[in-house]
Amino acid sequence: MGIGNWAWGMGHGELVIRNWELVTNGNRQQSTVNSQQSTVNRQQSTVNSQQSTVNSQQSTVNSQQSTVNRQQTKTIVVKIGTSTLTRSTTGNLALSTIAALVEILADLRQQGHRVVLVSSGAVGVGCARLGLTERPRNIAMKQAVAAVGQGRLMRVYDDLFTTLQQPIAQVLLTRGDLVQRNGYVNACNTFQQLLRLGVIPIVNENDTVAVDELKFGDNDTLSALVASLVEADWLFVLTDVDRLYSADPRSNPDAQPIVLVQSMAQLTEFQVQTGDSRSGWGTGGMVTKIEAARIATASGVRTVITDGCFPGNIEKILNGESIGTQFEPQPRPVNARKHWIANVLIPAGKLYLDAGAVKAISHGGKSLLAAGIAQVEGEFQADDSVQLCDAAGKQIARGLVNYSSLELRQIQGCKSEKIAEILGYAGVETAVHRDNLVIV
């Protein structure tokens, strides 16, 4: 090889080596960049993971807060009677009491609670408006006076609630509206929609069209049925005494106050004596309030009887203060359908049972068979509500009967396999099925 060729080869080799070094350095730099990018990606992945954890924790917090809010939000039914709404001497509205009540209810609503007001007073207000000095006893006159008073009463409520920017709704009911199962369900749906809208429904019996056979009898009973209908947590019955006593404290100085009733059976132990309304304008007395507590607590609603002249007691009681008389709810309330059977439907007759049937129903949870019926009282059709009584006439249950009174009189005391032979067609085995039967 010549010197020139060797020199060229050396130069060419250096060039190749130099190019290799450049390539190697470039690859090394690219590898460093890739490594740094990988580190950045890992860091970003860690950040994303941390953010996901934060989001998950925030979601858990929000869920817990939502649960707390649901637990804190209560459905509250308040019943105020004529004796509290009006002045006993004149029958005129006690506006200061009503204004205080409206302010309390609006405040409860602002706190997120669902509120229903059951208000008496239409007849009393109508009497004052027409200048009548006593409550009418004639049905037609009473219904006419109620028509006059209801409009005036709602006008007062609307004016007061409007000043507090609280929408209200008028709901007038008769027992006939709730006797049919579809009517009961429709009423329930209407209440739920009003409460979702933030409205305070103001409920009264529709005295203008109600007939005696389909009347609640008093608004104490109506308030208990409404409390059950809306699945309330609390029912406050505002009256003209501060709590339940063993006797009427206005006439018996030895009457003992009762703070807590854990079961209705305790009232016998307390030797509670009940009286009628003293104002002359109302229809109820303590007996109707106790019955209202029985209906409400059976549906899982804590019930309080307290002085209606101090509406602020409602918030104090909700905050844990011991005011008035509290009735604890039953731990296992009846379902909505059985509540409807037990408390809404009006029994059309009675079935007197033998001792075996009474025991089977009361303690065994059994259906009523025709063989256990000793006597049939009243006239009714299949699917009507009837009372089931022991031989002494004490009611032990209510239920929907599968046969008419005429058919039951033919098959009472007979075994189920004889029913088809006696009636001439195959009927059901049970006179009242246990699914349609409620122990009272």
ABEGO torsion letter per residue (X at the ends): XBAAAAAAAAAAAAAAAAAAAAAAAAAAAAAAAAAAAAAAAAAAAAAAAAAAAAAAAAAAAAAAAAAAAAAABBBBBBBBBAAAABBAAAGBBBAAAAAAAAAAAAAAAAAGBBBBBBBBGAAAAAAAAAGBABBBABAAAAAAAAAAAAAAAAAAAAAAAAAAGBBBBBBBBBAAAAABAAAAAAAAAAAAAAAAAGBBBBBBBBAAABBAAABAGBAAAAAAAAAAAAGBABBBBBBABABBBABBAAABAABBBBABBABAAAAAAAGBBBBBBAAGABABBAAAAAAAAAAAAAAGBBBBBBBAABAAAAAAAAAGBBBEBBBBBBABBBBAAAAAAAAABBBABBBBBBAAAAAAAAAAGBBBBAAABABBBEBBBBGBBBBBBBAAGBBABBBBBABBAAAAAAABGBBAAAAAAAAGBBBBABABBAAABBBX
